Amino acid sequence: MKKALSVILSCLLLVSVIAGLAACTQEDPGEKPTRPEGYYPNITLSLSNLTYVQYIPLLEAKGWTLINNPIMDLYKKELGIKFKLDIDVQDIGVYFDKLAARLATGEMSDISCLGDYYFGIPNLKTAEQNGLLCDLTPYMDGTDEVQISDLAHEIWDEAGADVFYPGTFNGRIKTLPWVTDSRGGAYSFLYFRKDWLDEVNMNLPTTVDELTEVMRAFKNSGEGRYGMVVCSNGMYAGENHCSVFDMYGAYPFEWLEGEDGKLYFGATDTNAMKGALKTLQSWYAEGLINCDEDNDIDVIGGLHYMSNEFVQGKAGVFCGSTSMGFISNTIKKNRDAEIVTTPLFAADGGSVKIAASNNAFIFYAVGKDCKYPEAAIKLWNMYTEIHQDEDYIEYFSPSTYENDKGEIVEDYAPEQFSPFRCGAKTDIEKSKAFLEDILAKNTTDFTAAQMKTYEKYWEAVENTTYKNYWTLQQYKEGGVLSQYYDLLENAEFVRSKFFGTNTPAMDKYVTEIEPNLVIAAIEIIKGHETVDYWDTAVDSWLAMGGREITDEVNAWWDSINGR
């Protein structure tokens, strides 16, 4: 749910920040704005509809569009900004195709949503290479025309400087990032079949040795069972992430900062990598991870494959994040499979750092030919303000609202226009209070969609419709959500310092040399090579282009830090 909200949140900035930049076509003084900042002519914008399908009927019923809706009307009223949609398509896939084509030919709107990591990074690179991006660096410290508000600074400060890294070129900032809290997506938990733990009379492990014993007991408890499900691309961060590497302080495909202030590729930390690989090798040899001929760790499978191994009673342990979609499948497919979680623990018994993605979720850029780039800053300032001020709630149409006849109407909230927060930090106390409301059935502030979700939960609790441990326990004290909040408060998070467009050497070498590292890891885990073979694999990576990549990454890092 949080991930879904986060995706839709991004859209609001689409409809927010973007909302303000309107076109350089004709001067039209229009109505005098409420705020004294002055009038801005039409600013062209490139924007697509990121709203989920279920909200479309509501938006259509209200007559809302990308540039005609309460948020846009508010910007027009208060800042005097009019909007002209430059790429007028609703389908997000078609939008990004058209946007990429325009950027490739050297065209760019006054402001464009360049997309999330998947679309945004390549679009940033194309726009920069074609000289299309406005330099926003001066506005970070303020100009005669505009200052970044204290609240906007606070949000960026919470997120960290790395939200600007993807759009920083030669030390110049050229994006306005939409900030989210990426830590919730960190693969920071081990999921266990609790019914199996009860069957073998064992508790949740707190050390790697205890984890090994639990996995051994699982393997020996029934035919076809084994300990943990792992797949070959689990070395990469993302949905297939193998948290065993995190437990040893190894982050193979992250760029980390060393004590000398230089960046290094995580895979080149050979001591940490060999610690994790040695453990995985011993587990494989004993059959504690998937190692059958038809179900081996190098089977090309993603989250669906791994979760099915867990759900269908083959594996007893799974690496996962806070909100795992496969849990619902467990309830449907295997109602006897009880699930419990524990946060990751460090292999040496110390503290563990959790791998997480960058806080920049969606990227926006101002075109270099825009006459009024300061309008983007004013819109960002106002955007952060209105989402912290209850006086503006009427513009976001909560799911329970009063219509023009004075009637109380309940419907799905068009969350594209009503994010629940604007910032980089989860409000833990409010979140805990919300969980208490769920358990207490305090539905005062619940939306219709939330009610449908939690009615199922209450039914499960009261009528034991499901005996599934996850369903019954995730909201309670000690459940995965309370564990998650403890992690946010107490755990250290690791993010790749390099988060941006590929360097020239990466484009030249990376598709060949990175898979070689994965192959080397598989050979070691399967026992075809000794653990020390990792040194050879790293030396090969460096010789085949890795050293050149590292030099370019550090040249970029120096430019980021003004060196």
SEKOL-771578 format. One record per atom (N, C-alpha, C): y, z, x. Coordinates in steps of 0.2 Angstrom, whole numbers, plus 5000, padded with zeros to 4 digits. Layout:
SEKOL-771578
YZX;...
END
This chain:
SEKOL-771578
499450005004;500050005000;500650005004;500650045010;501250055014;501349985017;500849955019;500849885023;501149835018;500949835012;501249795007;501949805006;502149875005;502849885004;503249865010;502949875016;503249855022;503449775022;502949735020;503049665020;503549645015;503549685009;504049665004;504749685006;504749745010;505349775013;505749725017;505349685021;505649635025;506049585021;505749575015;506049525011;506749545009;506849605008;507449625006;507949615011;507749625017;508249605022;508349535022;507849495021;507949425019;508449415014;508349455009;508849445003;509449485004;509549525010;510049565011;510549545016;510249555023;510649525028;510749455027;510249425026;510349345025;510849335019;510749385014;511149375009;511949365011;512149395016;512849395017;513049335021;512649305024;512949245028;513049185024;513549165022;513649115018;514049055021;514048995019;514148935023;514848915025;514748875030;515448845033;515548775030;515548775024;515648705021;516348695018;516548735013;517248725011;517548795010;518248795011;518548855010;518648875002;518448925000;518548944993;518649014992;519349034991;519449104992;519149144987;518949114981;518549154976;518949224974;518549274972;518749334969;518949374975;519449414975;519649464980;519049514980;518749534986;518249574987;518449654986;518049694984;518149764983;518349794990;518049774995;518149805002;518649765005;519049795010;519649765013;519449715019;518849705020;518649675026;518849595026;518949575020;519149505019;518649455016;518849395015;518449345012;518049305017;517449285016;517049235020;516949175016;517049115019;516849055015;516049055015;515849005011;515148995010;514748995017;514249035018;513849025024;513149005022;512948955026;512248925024;511748975027;511248975023;510649025025;510048985024;509549005028;508848985027;508449045025;508149035020;507749095017;507249075012;506649105012;506149095007;505949155003;505549134998;505349194994;504749224996;504849294998;504249325001;503949374996;504149364990;503949414984;503249404983;502849454981;502149444979;502149414972;501549374971;501549334965;501649374959;501349444959;501449474952;502149494950;502649484955;503249494953;503649434950;503349374951;503749314949;503949314942;503449334937;503649334930;504249374929;504249434932;504849484931;505449454933;505449424939;506049394942;506249334938;505849294936;506049234932;506349264925;506049314922;506249334916;506949364916;507149394922;507849414923;508249364926;508049304927;508449244930;508649254937;508249294941;508449314948;508149254952;508549234957;508349194962;508549214969;508349184974;508549204981;509249224982;509649184979;510449194980;510749214974;510449224969;510749254962;510249314960;510449374962;510149434960;510549494962;510449554959;510849604960;511149624967;510749614972;510949624979;511449574981;511249514980;511749454982;512449464978;512349484972;513049494968;513449554971;513049604973;513449654976;513749634982;513449604987;513749574993;514449534991;514349494986;514849444984;515449484981;515349534977;515849584974;516149624980;515849654984;516149704989;516349664995;516049614998;516249585004;516549515003;516549494997;516849424995;516449364999;515749374999;515349325002;514949284997;515049214998;514649174994;514049144998;513549124994;512949094998;512849024996;512548995001;512348925000;511648915003;511148904999;510448905001;510348835005;510148835011;510048775015;509448745015;508848785015;508148755014;507948785007;507948745002;507848764995;507148754993;506648794996;505948794994;505748864993;505348874988;505048944987;504448964991;504048914992;503348924995;503448945003;503248995005;503349025011;503148975017;502548945016;502248905021;502648845022;502848815016;503248755016;503948765020;504148825018;504848845021;504748855029;504248885031;504248885039;504148825042;503748775038;503648715041;504348675042;504748675036;505348645036;505848675041;505848745042;506248775047;506048755054;505448755055;505248735062;505448665064;505348625059;505548555060;506348545061;506748585058;507448585059;507648605065;507348665067;507448695074;507348645079;506748615078;506548565084;506948505085;507348485079;507848435080;508548455081;508648525083;509248545085;509748565079;509448585073;509848605067;509648675065;510148715063;510048775061;510648805057;510448835051;510948865047;511348915050;511848935046;512348995049;511849055050;511449065046;510949125047;510249105044;509749115048;509049105046;508549155047;508149165042;507549205043;507049175047;506949195053;506449155058;505749175057;505649235053;504949255051;504749315055;504149335054;503849395057;503549365064;503149415067;502949395074;502549325074;502149315069;501749245070;502249185070;502749185065;503149135065;503849145069;504049205069;504749215072;504749205079;504249225083;504249215090;504349145092;503849105090;503949035091;504649005089;504849025083;505448995081;506049015085;506049085088;506549105092;506549065098;505949045101;505949015107;506248945106;506048905101;506348845100;507048845099;507348895095;508048895094;508448905100;508148955105;508448965111;508448905115;507848875116;507848815120;508348755118;508448755112;508948705109;509648725109;509748785111;510448815111;510748825105;510348845100;510548855093;510748925091;510648975096;510749045094;511449075096;511749105091;512349145093;512249205097;512649215102;512549275106;512849335102;512449385100;512649445096;512849505100;512749495107;512849555111;513449585111;514049555110;514649585110;514749635104;514349615098;514449655092;514049715093;513649725097;513249785098;513749845100;514249825104;514749875106;515349875102;515349825097;515949825093;516449775096;516849745091;517349695092;517949715088;518449675089;519049685085;518949675077;518449625076;518249615069;517849665066;517349695070;516849735066;516549775071;516249835069;515949885073;515249895069;514749905073;514049925070;514150005068;513950015061;514050075058;513650125062;513750195061;513350245064;512650245061;512650235055;511950235052;511550175054;511850115055;511450065058;511250075065;511650105069;511450125076;510950175076;510950225071;510450275070;509750245069;509750195065;509150165063;508850125069;509250085073;509050055079;508850105084;509250155085;509050205090;508350235089;508150255082;507550275080;506950225082;507150165081;506650115083;506450105090;507050115094;506950095101;507250035103;507450025109;507749965112;507249905111;506649915111;506149855111;506149815105;506549845099;506549795093;506949735095;507449735100;507849685102;507449635107;506949655110;506649625116;506449555114;506149535108;505949465107;506549415107;507149445105;507649395104;508149405109;507949435115;508449445121;508349395126;508849355128;508749295132;509249305138;509049305144;509449315150;509949375149;509649425146;510049495145;510549485139;510449435135;510949425129;510549435122;510749475118;510449495112;510649435106;510049405104;510249345099;509849355092;509649415091;509349425084;509549495081;509549495074;509549555070;508849575068;508549615071;507849635069;507849675062;507349665058;507249705052;506749765055;506949825055;506549875058;506049905053;505449915055;504949955051;504650005055;504150045052;503850095056;503150065058;503050045064;502450005065;501850055067;502050115068;501550165070;500950175065;501150165059;500550165054;500050115054;500250065058;499750015059;499250025065;499450075069;499050095075;498350105073;497850075077;497150095076;496950155079;497150215075;497150275079;496650325076;496150295072;495650345070;494850315071;494450365071;493750345071;493450365064;493150315061;492850325054;492150335055;491850395051;491150405052;490850405045;490250395045;489850405038;489650475038;490050515033;489950585033;489250605030;488950555026;488350575023;487850565029;487950525034;487450525040;487550585044;488150605045;488350675049;487950725046;487950735039;487650785035;486850785036;486650715036;485950705037;485650725044;486050715049;485850735056;486050805058;486450835053;486650905054;487150915060;487650865060;488150865066;488850865063;489250895067;489950895065;490350835068;490950825066;491350775069;491450785077;491450735081;491450745088;492250755090;492350795096;492950805098;493050775106;492450755108;492450725115;492050665115;492050625121;491650565121;490950585122;490750645125;490050665126;489750685119;490150715115;489950735108;489850675104;490350625105;490350565101;489650525103;489450525109;488850495111;488250525108;488250595108;487750625104;487650605097;488250605094;488250585087;487950515086;488150465090;487950395089;487250395091;486950435095;486250435097;485850465091;486150515088;485750545082;485750495076;486350455075;486350405070;485850345071;485750325078;485250275079;484550295078;484450355079;483750385079;483550405071;484050405067;483950435060;483650385055;483650315057;483450265052;483350205055;482850165053;482750095056;483350045054;483550015060;484149965059;484849995060;484850065061;485450095062;485650095069;486350105070;486550115077;487250155077;487550165082;488150205082;488750175080;489150135085;489750115083;489750035083;490150005079;490149935078;490749905083;490649855087;491149835092;491049755092;491649725093;491549655093;491949625099;491849565102;492049545108;492849545109;493149525103;493949525103;494249595102;493849645102;494049715101;494549735107;494549695113;494949715118;495649705116;495749655112;496449645110;496749695105;497349705105;497649745099;497649705093;497649745087;497549715081;497049735077;496849695071;496349725067;495649735070;495449705075;494849715078;494849765084;495349795085;495549835091;494949885092;494649895098;494149945100;494550005103;494550055099;494950115102;494650145108;494050135110;493750165116;494150155122;494550095122;494950085128;495550125127;495850145121;496350185121;496150255123;495550275122;495350345123;495350355131;495250295135;495250305142;495950285145;496450275141;497150255143;497150185146;496750145143;496750075145;496950035139;497449985140;497749945135;497749875138;497149845138;497049785142;497549725141;497849715135;498249655134;498949675132;499149735134;499849765133;500149755140;500849745140;501249755146;501549825146;501349855152;501649925152;502049935158;502449995158;502950005164;502650055168;502650035175;502350075180;502850125182;502650175187;503150225190;503650195194;503550125196;504050095200;504550055195;504450065189;504950025184;504749955183;504249935186;503949865185;503449865179;503449805176;502949795171;502249765174;501749795171;501049765174;500649755168;500149705168;499649695163;499149745162;499049775156;498549825156;497849815159;497649755158;496949745161;496949755168;497549755172;497549765179;497449835181;497549885176;497449955178;496649965178;496349945184;495649945185;495350015184;495650065186;495250135185;495150145178;495750135174;495650155167;495150105163;495250045165;494749995162;494050005164;493950025170;493250035172;492950095169;493350145167;493150205164;492850185157;493250145153;493050125147;492450085147;492450035152;491849985152;491250015154;491250075158;490650105160;490350145154;490750175150;490550205144;490250155139;490550095138;490350045134;489650015136;489650005143;488949985146;488450025145;488550095145;487950145144;487750145137;488250135132;488050135125;487650075124;487850015126;487549955125;486849965127;486749985133;486049995136;485550035132;485850085129;485450125125;485450105117;485750055116;485750025109;486150065104;486650105107;487150145103;487750105099;487850045102;488249995099;487849935098;488149885093;487749825091;487549785097;486849775098;486649735104;486049695102;485849685095;485349645094;485449565095;484949525096;485049455097;485549425092;485449435086;485849405081;486449445078;486549505082;487049545080;487349585086;487649545090;487849565097;488549575097;488849615102;489549625103;489949555103;489649505106;489949445107;489949395101;489649425095;489749385089;490449375087;490649315086;491349305084;491449335077;491749395077;491849425070;492449465070;492749465064;493349505064;493249565060;493749595057;493749655053;493249655047;493149595044;492649585039;491949605041;491849575047;491149575050;491049655052;491549685055;491449755057;491349805052;491849795047;491849835041;491149835037;490849775036;490249765033;489649795036;489649795043;489149835047;489249905045;489849935044;489950005043;489750015036;489949975031;489849985024;489149985022;488849935025;488149915023;487649955026;487850005030;487350055032;486950035039;487349995043;487049985049;487350025055;488050025055;488450065060;488650125057;488750185061;488950245058;489650265060;489950225065;490650235067;491050175067;491650175066;492050115065;492750135068;493150095072;493750105074;494250075068;494750115066;495150095061;495850125061;496250105056;496950135055;496950175049;497550195047;497650245042;497450215035;497650155034;497450125027;497050065028;496350075027;495850015028;495649985021;495749925021;495549885015;494849895013;494449895018;493749895017;493449955014;493850005013;493650065010;493550055002;493950014999;493849994992;493249954991;493049914996;492349884996;491849934997;491949985000;491350035001;491250064994;491750084991;491750114984;491350064979;491450004980;491149954975;490449944977;490349934984;489649904986;489149964988;489450024990;488950074992;489250144990;489150164984;489450224981;489150284985;488650284988;488350334991;488650344998;489050295001;489250305008;489850345008;489850405010;490350455011;490750445018;491350445018;491750425024;492250485026;492250495032;492750545035;493050525041;493650545043;493950515049;494150575054;494250555060;494550595065;495050555069;495550585071;496050545076;495650535082;495950495086;495650475093;495750535097;495250545102;495350595107;495250565114;495550595119;495550565125;494950585129;494750535133;494050545136;494050605141;494650615144;494650675149;494850735145;494850735139;495050805135;495750815135;496150775138;496850775137;497150745131;497750725131;498150695125;498050625126;497950595120;497850525119;498450485117;498650425120;499150385118;498950335113;499250325107;499050275102;499350205103;498950155104;499250085104;499550065098;500150045098;500450025092;500949965093;501049925088;501449865088;502249875089;502549825090;503349835091;503649845084;504149885084;504449905077;504849845074;504949795077;505349735074;504849695070;504949695064;504549665059;504749595057;505349575055;505549515054;506149495058;506249435060;506849425064;507349375061;507949385061;508549345059;508949325064;509249265064;509649245069;510249205066;510849215069;511449175067;511549115071;511649065068;511748995072;512448995076;512448965081;512948965086;513548935083;513548895078;514048855075;514348895069;514048955067;514348995062;515049015064;515549005059;516249025060;516349105060;515949135056;516049205055;515349245057;515149255063;514549295064;514649365063;515249385063;515349455061;515149475054;515149425050;514949435043;514149465043;513749445048;513049465048;513049545050;513549565054;513549635056;513749675050;514249655046;514549685040;514049695035;513649635034;513049645029;512549695031;512349695038;511949745040;512149815039;512749825041;513049895039;513049905032;513149865028;513149875020;512449885018;512049845021;511349845019;511049915020;511149945026;510950015028;511250065024;511850055022;512250105018;511950105010;511850045007;511650045000;510950074999;510550075005;509850095004;509850175005;510350205007;510350275008;510750305003;511050264998;511550294993;511350284986;511150334983;510950334976;511350304971;512050294973;512550264969;512350194967;511950164972;511850094971;511150074968;510850124965;510150124963;510150064957;510650054953;510650004948;510549934951;510649924957;510549854960;509849844962;509449894961;508749884964;508249884958;508449894952;508049894946;507349924948;507349994947;506750034948;506250014942;505650024943;505150004938;505250034931;505550094931;505750124925;506550124924;506850084920;507550074920;507750064912;508450064912;508750064905;509049994904;508849954899;509049884898;509749894894;510049834893;510649824890;510749854883;510149864880;510149894873;510049974873;510049994879;509950064880;509250094880;508850044880;508150064879;507850074886;507350124887;507050134893;506450094894;506450054899;505949994900;505550014906;504850004906;504450014912;504149954913;504149934920;503849874922;503749874929;503449824932;503349824940;504049824943;504149864948;504749854952;504749794956;505349754956;505349704960;505549724967;505049744971;505149784977;505549744982;505549674981;505949634986;506649664986;506849694981;507549714980;507649784980;507049824981;507149894981;506649934986;506749924992;506349964997;506450034997;505950074998;506050144998;506350185003;506450145009;506850175014;507150125019;507550135023;507850095028;507850125035;507350115039;507350155045;506750145049;506650175054;506050165059;505550225059;505750275055;505450335055;505150365048;504550375048;504250395041;504550465040;504750475034;504950545032;504350585030;504050625035;503450655034;503450705029;504050745028;504050795023;504050765016;504350715015;504350685008;503750655007;503350625012;502750595011;502250655009;502250705013;501850765011;501950785004;502550795002;502750814995;502450764990;502450704992;502250654987;501450664986;501050674992;500350684991;500250754987;500650804987;500550854983;500650844976;501150794974;501250774968;500650734965;500350694969;499750664967;499250714965;499050764969;498550814968;498750854961;499350864960;499650904955;499750864948;499650804949;499750754943;500550764941;500950774945;501650774944;501850694944;501950664938;502050594938;502750574937;503250624938;503950614936;504250554939;504050544946;504350484949;503950424951;503350424947;502850374948;503050314945;502950254948;503050194945;502350174941;502450124937;501850104933;501250084937;501450044943;500950024947;500550084951;500950134953;500750194956;500250234951;500450234945;500050274940;499350244939;499350174939;498650144938;498250164944;498550164950;498150184956;497850254956;498350304954;498150374954;497750394948;497850364943;497350374937;496650364939;496550314943;495850304946;495650364950;496150384954;495950444959;495750504955;496150524950;496050584946;495450574942;495250514939;494650504936;494050514941;494150494947;493550504952;493450584953;494050614954;494050684955;493650724950;493950714943;493750754938;493050734935;492950674935;492250644932;491750624937;491950634943;491450614949;491250544947;491650504945;491450434944;491250404951;491550424956;491350404963;491150464967;490650464970;490550524975;490750504982;491150454982;491350434989;491850484992;491750504998;492150555001;492850535002;492950465004;493650445005;494050444999;493750424993;494150434987;494350504985;493950544986;494050614984;494450654989;494450634996;494750675001;495350655004;495550585004;496050555008;496750595007;496850615001;497450644999;497550725001;496950755002;496950825003;497150845010;497250915010;497450935017;496850925021;496950895027;496450885032;496150815031;496350775025;496150705024;496550665029;496350595029;496650545034;497350545033;497650555027;498450545027;498750605030;498550665029;498850725033;498650715040;498150695042;497950675049;498450625052;498650575048;499150525050;499750555051;500050605047;500650635048;500650675054;500150715055;500150755061;500150705068;499850645067;499950605073;500650575074;500950565069;501650545069;502050595072;501950655071;502350715074;502150725081;501550725083;501250755089;501050705094;500850645092;500450595097;501050555100;500850535106;501250485110;500950415108;501450365107;501250295105;501450245111;501050205112;501150155117;501250085114;501750055116;501949985114;502049935120;501849875119;501949835124;502649825126;502849825132;503549815134;503749745133;503349705135;503449635134;503249605127;503749595123;503649575116;504049515114;503949455116;504349405115;504049335116;504449285117;504249215118;503849215125;503349165125;502949155131;503449135137;503249155143;503649135149;503249065150;503649025155;503348955156;502648965159;502549015163;501849025166;501349045161;501549085156;501049095151;500849035147;501348995145;501148935142;500648895146;500748895153;500348855157;499648885158;499548945159;498948975161;498549025156;498949055151;498649105147;498049095143;498049035140;497449015136;496749005140;496848995146;496248995151;496049065154;496549095156;496349155160;496249215156;496549225150;496449285146;495749285144;495449235141;494749235139;494249245144;494449235150;494049245156;493949325157;494449365155;494449435156;493949455150;494049435144;493549455139;492849435141;492749375144;492049365146;491749405151;492249425156;492049475161;491849545158;492249565153;492149625150;491449625146;491249575143;490649565140;490049565145;490149535150;489649535155;489449605158;490049645159;489949705161;489649755156;489849755150;489549795145;488849775144;488649715144;487949695143;487449715149;487849735155;487449755160;487249695165;487549635164;487449575168;487849585174;488349625174;488749635180;488849715181;489049735187;489149805188;489849815185;490049875185;490749895182;491249875187;491049875194;491549855199;491749775199;491349745195;491449675194;492149665191;492449715187;493049705184;493649695190;493549725196;494049715201;494049635203;493449605203;493449535204;493749495199;493649515192;493949475187;494749485187;494949545189;495749545189;495949505195;495649505201;495849465206;495849395204;495349375201;495349305198;495949285194;496049335189;496649325184;497249315188;497349355193;498049355197;498049285200;497549265204;497549205208;497649145203;497349145197;497349085193;498049085189;498549125190;499149115186;499449185184;498949235184;499249305182;499749335186;499749315193;500349345197;500949305196;500949245194;501549205192;501849235185;501349245181;501549275174;501849335175;501549385179;501849445181;502549445184;502649395188;503349395191;503849365186;503649325182;504149305176;504249355171;503749395169;503849445165;504349505168;504249515174;504749565177;505449535178;505449465179;506149435179;506449445173;506049435167;506349455161;506549525160;506049565162;506249645161;506849665165;506949635171;507549645175;508149625171;508149565167;508749545163;508849585157;508249615155;508349665149;508749725151;508549745157;508849805160;509449795164;509749735164;510349725168;510349725175;509649715178;509549715185;509649645188;
END
